[in-house]
Structure formats: C-alpha cells, structure tokens
Amino acid sequence: MYEHNGFVHIKDDLGRMRIRLNPPDRTTTYPHMHFYDKNKNLLDLDGNIVDFKSPEGHIPWNNGGN
C-alpha cells in the first residue's frame, strides 16, 4: 500500500494496481475509489469491466466516515 498526497494505491504481490483511493478532483468532485483486475481493466462495483472514463468506475467512498 502506498499513500501520496491523499491518494492511496494498493498493489498485488506482482506490483499490479488493484485499488486506488482518490480525493475529489475537477472531474470527480467526491472522494472515490477505483478497482482494477489483473489485466489493468477498470471495474465497476459488481466486478464488470468498464471504460476508464466511466462514472461506474469512479466509486464513491466516504473517506472512512469523515
């Protein structure tokens, strides 16, 4: 797990990105997370592959309840 400027990146044993926790930004104005499969595809909450710009791939996150 890596944290940098409010971003948290969780990688698997092979160094592949699996989960990203991001603060709000210009496009996604709320804290959100991204899930990735082993082939670097962005996933929705149900595990379906979605386009990297898809809103379904930007999953709201309550920042630990804060």
N, CA, C and O of each residue as an XYZ file, in Angstrom:
264
protein
N       0.854     -1.165      0.000
C       0.000      0.000      0.000
C       0.902      1.231      0.000
O       1.897      1.294      0.723
N       0.532      2.200     -0.824
C       1.301      3.431     -0.948
C       0.364      4.614     -0.781
O      -0.751      4.589     -1.302
N       0.786      5.648     -0.068
C      -0.014      6.854      0.115
C       0.811      8.041     -0.330
O       1.984      8.164      0.021
N       0.184      8.927     -1.117
C       0.890     10.097     -1.616
C      -0.110     11.213     -1.882
O      -0.968     11.080     -2.755
N      -0.010     12.304     -1.145
C      -0.856     13.487     -1.340
C      -2.339     13.163     -1.366
O      -3.068     13.679     -2.214
N      -2.793     12.324     -0.458
C      -4.207     11.992     -0.377
C      -4.629     10.825     -1.242
O      -5.779     10.392     -1.168
N      -3.735     10.307     -2.056
C      -4.021      9.149     -2.892
C      -3.466      7.909     -2.200
O      -2.352      7.934     -1.676
N      -4.231      6.833     -2.197
C      -3.761      5.564     -1.657
C      -3.815      4.545     -2.782
O      -4.851      4.385     -3.427
N      -2.715      3.859     -3.020
C      -2.623      2.842     -4.066
C      -2.337      1.498     -3.413
O      -1.394      1.365     -2.633
N      -3.150      0.515     -3.732
C      -2.958     -0.834     -3.212
C      -2.621     -1.731     -4.393
O      -3.384     -1.836     -5.354
N      -1.466     -2.373     -4.303
C      -0.993     -3.234     -5.389
C      -0.940     -4.682     -4.913
O      -0.817     -4.955     -3.719
N      -1.036     -5.606     -5.873
C      -0.932     -7.021     -5.530
C       0.537     -7.428     -5.404
O       1.430     -6.589     -5.524
N       0.778     -8.691     -5.167
C       2.146     -9.188     -4.959
C       3.040     -9.016     -6.179
O       4.265     -9.011     -6.055
N       2.438     -8.875     -7.355
C       3.209     -8.688     -8.585
C       3.383     -7.212     -8.943
O       3.935     -6.883     -9.992
N       2.904     -6.323     -8.060
C       3.057     -4.895     -8.293
C       1.987     -4.279     -9.168
O       2.110     -3.126     -9.582
N       0.927     -5.039     -9.458
C      -0.159     -4.514    -10.289
C      -1.135     -3.730     -9.430
O      -1.509     -4.171     -8.343
N      -1.546     -2.564     -9.918
C      -2.525     -1.743     -9.223
C      -3.832     -2.521     -9.122
O      -4.325     -3.051    -10.117
N      -4.397     -2.589     -7.900
C      -5.669     -3.272     -7.709
C      -6.744     -2.325     -7.193
O      -7.902     -2.427     -7.596
N      -6.372     -1.398     -6.298
C      -7.326     -0.439     -5.739
C      -6.639      0.906     -5.617
O      -5.492      0.995     -5.178
N      -7.354      1.955     -6.012
C      -6.877      3.327     -5.790
C      -7.954      4.078     -5.027
O      -9.130      4.008     -5.383
N      -7.566      4.787     -3.992
C      -8.459      5.675     -3.248
C      -8.016      7.090     -3.566
O      -6.865      7.457     -3.328
N      -8.931      7.882     -4.103
C      -8.585      9.223     -4.560
C      -9.431     10.283     -3.870
O     -10.607     10.054     -3.588
N      -8.841     11.436     -3.599
C      -9.616     12.572     -3.106
C     -10.419     13.165     -4.263
O     -10.223     12.771     -5.413
N     -11.316     14.102     -3.976
C     -12.052     14.765     -5.057
C     -11.093     15.454     -6.027
O      -9.984     15.840     -5.657
N     -11.539     15.598     -7.268
C     -10.759     16.332     -8.269
C     -11.717     17.136     -9.146
O     -12.912     17.202     -8.855
N     -11.209     17.741    -10.207
C     -12.051     18.580    -11.071
C     -13.182     17.799    -11.734
O     -14.277     18.330    -11.921
N     -12.926     16.556    -12.087
C     -13.918     15.752    -12.797
C     -14.814     14.976    -11.847
O     -16.033     14.948    -12.020
N     -14.220     14.351    -10.853
C     -14.962     13.564     -9.867
C     -14.878     14.327     -8.556
O     -13.863     14.284     -7.860
N     -15.961     15.030     -8.228
C     -15.932     16.016     -7.142
C     -16.190     15.423     -5.759
O     -16.564     16.144     -4.834
N     -15.996     14.142     -5.617
C     -16.213     13.466     -4.342
C     -15.088     12.447     -4.142
O     -14.486     11.999     -5.118
N     -14.791     12.069     -2.875
C     -13.803     11.013     -2.668
C     -14.287      9.745     -3.375
O     -15.468      9.403     -3.313
N     -13.378      9.063     -4.037
C     -13.790      7.892     -4.809
C     -12.672      6.863     -4.872
O     -11.516      7.143     -4.555
N     -13.055      5.664     -5.291
C     -12.078      4.591     -5.434
C     -12.232      3.937     -6.793
O     -13.279      4.010     -7.435
N     -11.153      3.298     -7.205
C     -11.116      2.561     -8.461
C     -10.661      1.145     -8.141
O      -9.768      0.942     -7.319
N     -11.280      0.163     -8.796
C     -10.869     -1.238     -8.687
C     -10.362     -1.693    -10.046
O     -10.919     -1.316    -11.077
N      -9.310     -2.499    -10.052
C      -8.714     -2.995    -11.294
C      -8.568     -4.512    -11.232
O      -8.320     -5.082    -10.170
N      -8.729     -5.159    -12.398
C      -8.459     -6.593    -12.461
C      -6.980     -6.821    -12.758
O      -6.215     -5.864    -12.880
N      -6.577     -8.080    -12.874
C      -5.160     -8.392    -13.073
C      -4.630     -7.916    -14.418
O      -3.418     -7.851    -14.621
N      -5.542     -7.581    -15.348
C      -5.139     -7.090    -16.667
C      -5.216     -5.569    -16.773
O      -5.177     -5.013    -17.871
N      -5.325     -4.898    -15.620
C      -5.357     -3.433    -15.524
C      -6.653     -2.821    -16.036
O      -6.701     -1.621    -16.307
N      -7.714     -3.632    -16.175
C      -9.014     -3.107    -16.583
C      -9.708     -2.487    -15.387
O      -9.664     -3.029    -14.282
N     -10.351     -1.346    -15.613
C     -11.141     -0.706    -14.567
C     -12.435     -1.492    -14.385
O     -13.056     -1.920    -15.358
N     -12.834     -1.676    -13.127
C     -14.031     -2.448    -12.807
C     -15.066     -1.584    -12.112
O     -14.730     -0.618    -11.426
N     -16.352     -1.948    -12.301
C     -17.404     -1.304    -11.526
C     -17.555     -2.055    -10.205
O     -16.811     -2.997     -9.931
N     -18.510     -1.636     -9.398
C     -18.687     -2.222     -8.072
C     -19.043     -3.705     -8.142
O     -18.788     -4.447     -7.194
N     -19.631     -4.141     -9.259
C     -20.006     -5.547     -9.429
C     -18.915     -6.382    -10.092
O     -19.111     -7.574    -10.326
N     -17.770     -5.777    -10.398
C     -16.666     -6.504    -10.998
C     -16.691     -6.572    -12.510
O     -15.926     -7.328    -13.110
N     -17.572     -5.782    -13.143
C     -17.635     -5.730    -14.600
C     -16.615     -4.737    -15.135
O     -16.394     -3.691    -14.526
N     -15.994     -5.049    -16.261
C     -15.047     -4.136    -16.895
C     -15.809     -2.945    -17.460
O     -16.828     -3.110    -18.132
N     -15.306     -1.738    -17.181
C     -15.907     -0.506    -17.698
C     -14.808      0.365    -18.302
O     -13.626      0.168    -18.018
N     -15.198      1.322    -19.129
C     -14.263      2.267    -19.722
C     -13.602      3.091    -18.617
O     -14.228      3.388    -17.599
N     -12.342      3.456    -18.819
C     -11.605      4.167    -17.765
C     -12.211      5.526    -17.432
O     -11.911      6.080    -16.374
N     -13.051      6.077    -18.301
C     -13.722      7.350    -18.015
C     -15.135      7.155    -17.465
O     -15.805      8.132    -17.129
N     -15.584      5.931    -17.372
C     -16.951      5.635    -16.955
C     -17.207      6.052    -15.508
O     -16.387      5.782    -14.630
N     -18.348      6.714    -15.254
C     -18.704      7.050    -13.870
C     -18.818      5.809    -12.981
O     -18.571      5.881    -11.777
N     -19.194      4.662    -13.580
C     -19.322      3.434    -12.800
C     -17.976      2.956    -12.260
O     -17.934      2.179    -11.306
N     -16.881      3.410    -12.858
C     -15.551      3.055    -12.389
C     -15.004      4.014    -11.345
O     -13.909      3.810    -10.820
N     -15.775      5.071    -11.040
C     -15.407      6.049    -10.016
C     -16.395      5.861     -8.863
O     -17.435      6.517     -8.810
N     -16.063      4.979     -7.967
C     -16.990      4.527     -6.932
C     -16.884      5.441     -5.715
O     -15.807      5.580     -5.135
N     -18.011      6.074     -5.319
C     -17.973      6.969     -4.158
C     -17.428      6.256     -2.926
O     -17.706      5.083     -2.680
N     -16.655      6.998     -2.176
C     -16.028      6.499     -0.958
C     -16.235      7.534      0.121
O     -16.005      8.722     -0.108
N     -16.669      7.104      1.301
C     -16.971      8.072      2.364
C     -15.757      8.459      3.186
O     -15.897      9.069      4.246
N     -14.559      8.110      2.710
C     -13.317      8.546      3.356
C     -13.258      8.129      4.820
O     -12.826      8.898      5.678
N     -13.692      6.916      5.093
C     -13.650      6.411      6.463
C     -14.701      7.021      7.365
O     -14.571      6.969      8.589
N     -15.743      7.600      6.783
C     -16.812      8.198      7.566
C     -16.623      9.674      7.831
O     -17.444     10.287      8.513
N     -15.551     10.264      7.305
C     -15.289     11.696      7.512
C     -15.992     12.531      6.477
O     -15.884     13.757      6.496
